[in-house]
Amino acid sequence: MTALHTLPIPRIPATATTHEHAWLIESRHPTSEGTVLYVRCAECATRRVDLQPHPHTPPGALSAELAPLTQSARRAS
């Protein structure tokens, strides 16, 4: 096959806001499974729910990362 008969390879653009999240704890609540942490990224305001099963272990994500609502999304809801 020649290049005329093939499709181009799609290029996925890198997002301009790629960064390592710096999670800040907004609140914490003890449960029977451990401590549930509601966290927010200090830079982009993305939120997530974490679970810390034991005080001596690092927390793990329970939820997906949720980006903050945009103004247009707030008006639609």
N, C-alpha and C positions, 0 to 999 in steps of 0.2 A: 504494500500500500504506500502511496505517496502522501506527502504532507497535505495535498489538496483534498484527500479523502478522509482525513482524520479530524476529530474535534480538538480544539485547544484545551490544554490542561487548565481547569479553573484555578484561579489564584484567590486565596482567602486573605483579605486584608487584615493586618494586625490592628487590633483596637488601640486607639491612642491612650486609653485609660488603664492599660495593663499595669498592675502594681501588686506588690505583696500586701495583703490586708493586715492592718494593725487593729486587732479586735479589742474593743473596750467592753467591759461587762456593764450592761445597763441595769440588770437585776438578776438575782439568783434565788432559787427556791429548792429546799430539801425535799426529796421524794424517796419512795421505797427503793428506787433504782439507782439513786445517787443524787447529785445536785444538778438541777437544770439551770443552764446559763443562757440568758438572752443577751446577745452580743451585737455590736454595731462597729463597722469599720470607721476609724477616725478620719480617713481621707475621702471615701466615696459614699459613706452613709449606708452601705449595704448591710442588711441585717441577716442573722442566722441564729438558730437555737442549737445549743451544745449540751452534751451530757458528760458530767464528770463522775464516773462511778465510785471513785475513791479519792480522798483528798491528796494522796501521793501520786496519782496518775494524771496525765494531761487530759483535758476534755476532748471529746470527739463530736463531730457535727451530727446532729439529729435531723436537721432540715437542709434543704438546698439554700443557696445564697439568694436572697430576695433583694433586688435593686430597689431603691427608693422610687416612689411614684412621681411621675412628671406632672406638670401643671395640667396638661391636656387630659391625662388619665384621671386626675382628681375631679375635673369638671364632668367627666363622663360617668363617674360613679355616684 
